[in-house]
Amino acid sequence: MQRHLPRITFILLALFLVVLLTRGLNETTRMLIVGSLAMFACCWASAIHLLGARAALHFVLISVSLGWFAEQMGSTYGWFFGHYTYTEVLGWRIGDVPMVIPLMWFALTYIAYVIANLMVWQTPTDGAAPIGQSIVQSFLAAMIVTAYDLGADPYMVFTLKAWIMHKTDGWWFGETLQGFVGWMAVSFVIIFLFRLMLRRRPPVAAAGVSRVHTVVPLAIYGGNMLFQACLGTPVETRTIAVFAMGIPLLAALCGWSRWQAPVSATVTELPASPVVAAARMAAVAREA
């Protein structure tokens, strides 16, 4: 399975991009759900590849459980995002929350985690980072997630009617400020808790990682940016998406272009020849 993991990831990426294009031509509820599932599966496969199966599973459990809790409390009591009610557009529910919504919390926070690391450290994962670095990186990643939501929320409300906001006089095309504060807060908590877990057990890639493998999260974020730029509603969000999502994406691509795969992951040290071994032994003898 580890040997075929990169291939599986790219197949899922291709499926997501095809579904995204199909949605652009003719939006349907079924294609929206299929695209969300493909995005989740692709991000999970990518996380297993880059972080290892254990770390990826922890990321999924943290983001899905906290994402569901936040959405359930929001739709029931108005916590975090304001008062709203989900419609039948997004399909089967767990409680009051459509199943695909918690899955999207994982996909978006994982993508933001990788992009934030590439922007700052020119690597897809910074491992067991110091606590101060984890706080700053988690906040940056939360901003990247919320940048996606700037265009996604109005589209989901006005075009898809996936949920109904009980208060529609907010400053952002009817959306309230509380919704974006909620996105920032929930995203930050998810990513920060995951980073705290990495301090106990740093991530270890499940298979050899090259530069092409780290482009998967960037491709998903870029595909969503292009979708919003072409079909965002209201039309003002189309320009906003280009800058809000394009700036971190371009910065991450610059970091991605400078990242080098660890030598230990791609090069196996060959045994020394007898001559080299003898020279090493002689050097050790002289030092003694």
C-alpha positions in Angstrom: 0.0 0.0 0.0 2.8 2.4 0.8 4.4 1.7 -2.6 1.1 2.7 -4.3 0.3 5.6 -2.0 1.6 8.4 -4.3 -0.4 6.9 -7.3 -3.6 6.7 -5.2 -3.2 10.3 -4.1 -2.8 11.6 -7.7 -5.8 9.5 -8.8 -7.9 11.1 -6.1 -6.6 14.5 -7.0 -7.5 14.0 -10.6 -11.0 12.8 -9.5 -11.5 16.0 -7.4 -10.4 18.3 -10.2 -12.7 16.6 -12.7 -15.6 16.8 -10.4 -14.8 20.5 -9.7 -14.8 21.2 -13.4 -18.1 19.3 -13.8 -19.6 21.3 -11.0 -18.6 24.5 -12.9 -20.4 23.3 -16.0 -23.6 22.1 -14.2 -23.9 22.5 -10.4 -25.6 19.5 -8.8 -26.0 18.4 -5.2 -24.6 15.0 -6.1 -21.5 16.3 -7.7 -20.9 18.6 -4.7 -21.0 15.7 -2.3 -18.8 13.5 -4.6 -16.3 16.4 -4.9 -16.2 16.9 -1.1 -15.6 13.2 -0.5 -12.8 13.1 -3.2 -11.2 16.2 -1.6 -11.3 14.5 1.8 -9.9 11.2 0.6 -7.2 12.9 -1.4 -6.1 15.0 1.6 -6.1 12.0 3.9 -3.9 10.0 1.4 -1.6 13.0 1.0 -1.4 13.4 4.8 -0.5 9.7 5.2 2.2 10.1 2.6 3.8 13.3 4.0 3.1 12.8 7.8 2.7 9.1 8.3 -0.4 7.0 9.0 -0.5 7.7 12.7 -0.1 11.5 12.5 -2.6 11.6 9.6 -5.2 9.7 11.6 -4.7 12.0 14.6 -5.2 15.0 12.3 -8.5 13.4 10.9 -9.8 12.6 14.3 -9.1 16.1 15.8 -10.5 18.0 12.8 -13.6 15.9 12.1 -14.6 15.7 15.8 -14.0 19.4 16.6 -15.4 20.5 13.2 -18.6 18.5 13.8 -19.0 19.8 17.4 -18.5 23.4 16.3 -21.1 23.1 13.5 -23.6 21.2 15.7 -23.3 23.9 18.4 -23.6 26.6 15.7 -26.7 25.2 14.1 -28.3 24.4 17.4 -27.3 27.3 19.7 -25.7 29.9 17.4 -22.2 29.4 18.9 -19.1 30.3 16.9 -20.7 31.2 13.6 -24.0 32.7 14.4 -27.5 31.3 14.0 -28.1 29.2 10.9 -29.9 26.1 9.7 -28.6 23.5 7.2 -30.9 22.6 4.4 -31.1 19.2 2.5 -28.7 20.3 -0.2 -25.6 18.7 1.4 -27.1 15.3 1.9 -27.1 12.9 4.9 -26.5 14.4 8.3 -25.0 13.5 11.6 -27.3 15.3 14.1 -28.0 18.7 12.4 -24.7 18.7 10.4 -24.3 17.3 6.9 -21.7 14.5 6.9 -19.5 16.3 4.3 -19.0 19.4 6.5 -16.7 17.8 9.2 -14.8 16.1 6.4 -14.2 19.5 4.8 -12.8 20.8 8.1 -10.0 18.2 7.9 -9.3 18.8 4.2 -9.1 22.6 4.6 -7.0 22.6 7.8 -4.6 20.0 6.4 -4.1 22.1 3.2 -3.6 25.2 5.3 -1.1 23.4 7.5 1.0 22.5 4.5 0.7 25.9 2.8 1.7 27.8 6.0 4.8 25.7 6.4 5.8 26.2 2.8 5.3 29.9 3.1 7.5 30.3 6.1 9.9 27.4 6.3 9.9 26.2 2.7 9.0 22.7 3.8 5.6 20.9 3.9 6.0 20.0 7.6 8.1 21.6 10.3 7.9 18.6 12.6 7.9 19.0 16.4 8.2 22.8 16.4 8.6 25.0 19.5 5.4 26.1 21.2 5.7 29.8 20.0 6.3 28.7 16.4 3.3 26.4 16.6 1.0 29.2 17.8 2.1 31.6 15.0 1.9 28.9 12.3 -1.5 27.7 13.6 -2.8 31.3 13.4 -1.4 31.7 9.9 -3.0 28.5 8.8 -6.3 29.6 10.3 -6.1 32.8 8.2 -5.5 30.6 5.1 -8.6 28.6 5.8 -10.7 31.7 6.4 -9.5 33.2 3.1 -11.2 30.3 1.4 -14.3 31.0 3.3 -14.5 34.6 2.2 -15.8 33.4 -1.2 -17.2 30.0 -0.3 -19.7 31.1 2.3 -21.6 33.6 0.1 -21.7 31.0 -2.7 -23.0 28.3 -0.5 -25.7 30.6 0.8 -26.8 32.5 -2.3 -26.2 29.9 -5.1 -26.5 26.5 -3.4 -28.7 27.5 -0.5 -26.9 24.9 1.6 -27.8 26.6 4.8 -30.0 29.5 5.8 -28.6 32.4 7.9 -31.1 33.6 10.5 -29.4 37.0 10.5 -28.8 38.3 7.0 -27.8 42.0 7.6 -24.1 41.4 8.2 -21.4 43.5 6.6 -20.1 40.7 4.3 -22.8 40.2 1.7 -25.2 39.4 4.4 -22.8 37.3 6.4 -22.0 38.4 10.0 -18.5 39.1 11.4 -19.1 36.3 14.0 -19.0 33.7 11.2 -15.4 34.6 10.2 -14.3 34.9 13.8 -15.7 31.4 14.3 -13.8 30.1 11.2 -10.5 31.5 12.6 -11.1 30.2 16.1 -12.1 26.7 15.2 -9.3 26.3 12.5 -6.7 27.6 15.0 -7.7 25.1 17.7 -7.7 22.2 15.3 -4.3 22.9 13.8 -2.8 23.9 17.2 -3.9 20.7 18.9 -2.5 18.7 16.0 0.8 20.5 16.3 0.9 19.7 20.1 0.5 16.0 19.3 3.5 16.3 16.9 5.6 17.5 19.8 5.3 14.0 21.4 5.8 12.1 18.2 7.2 14.0 15.2 5.8 13.0 11.8 7.5 10.4 9.7 6.6 10.1 6.0 5.1 6.8 5.0 7.0 6.7 1.8 9.7 8.6 0.0 8.6 12.2 -0.7 9.7 14.3 -3.7 8.7 17.8 -4.7 5.9 16.6 -7.0 4.2 14.8 -4.1 4.0 18.0 -2.0 2.1 19.9 -4.7 -1.2 18.0 -4.1 -2.5 20.3 -1.3 -1.5 23.3 -3.4 -3.4 22.0 -6.4 -6.6 21.5 -4.4 -6.4 25.0 -2.9 -5.6 26.4 -6.3 -8.5 24.5 -7.9 -10.9 25.9 -5.3 -9.5 29.4 -5.9 -10.1 29.2 -9.7 -13.7 27.9 -9.1 -14.5 30.9 -6.8 -12.8 33.3 -9.3 -15.0 32.0 -12.1 -18.3 31.3 -10.4 -18.3 33.1 -7.1 -21.5 34.7 -5.9 -21.9 37.6 -5.6 -19.6 38.6 -8.4 -17.5 40.8 -6.2 -16.2 37.7 -4.4 -14.5 36.5 -7.6 -11.9 39.2 -7.5 -11.5 38.8 -3.7 -10.8 35.1 -4.2 -7.9 35.8 -6.5 -6.1 37.9 -3.9 -7.3 36.4 -0.7 -6.4 32.8 -1.8 -3.8 33.7 -4.5 -1.3 35.5 -2.2 -0.8 32.6 0.2 -0.8 30.1 -2.7 1.8 32.0 -4.6 4.0 32.4 -1.5 3.7 28.6 -0.8 4.6 27.9 -4.4 7.8 30.0 -4.0 8.6 27.9 -0.8 7.7 24.7 -2.6 10.2 25.6 -5.5 13.0 25.9 -2.9 12.2 22.8 -0.8 14.5 19.8 -1.2 13.5 16.3 -0.2 15.5 14.9 2.7 18.6 13.1 1.4 17.9 10.1 3.7 14.5 9.6 2.0 16.0 9.2 -1.5 19.6 8.1 -1.2 20.8 4.9 0.4 24.4 5.0 1.8 26.6 2.4 0.1 29.0 0.4 2.1 32.6 1.7 2.1 35.2 0.0 0.0 38.1 -1.9 1.7 40.5 0.9 0.9 38.2 3.6 2.4 37.6 1.4 5.4 41.4 0.9 5.9 41.9 4.7 5.6 39.3 5.4 8.2 40.8 2.8 10.6 44.3 4.4 10.2 42.9 7.9 10.9 41.2 6.6 14.1 44.5 4.9 15.2 46.5 8.2 14.6 44.0 10.1 16.7 44.3 7.5 19.5 
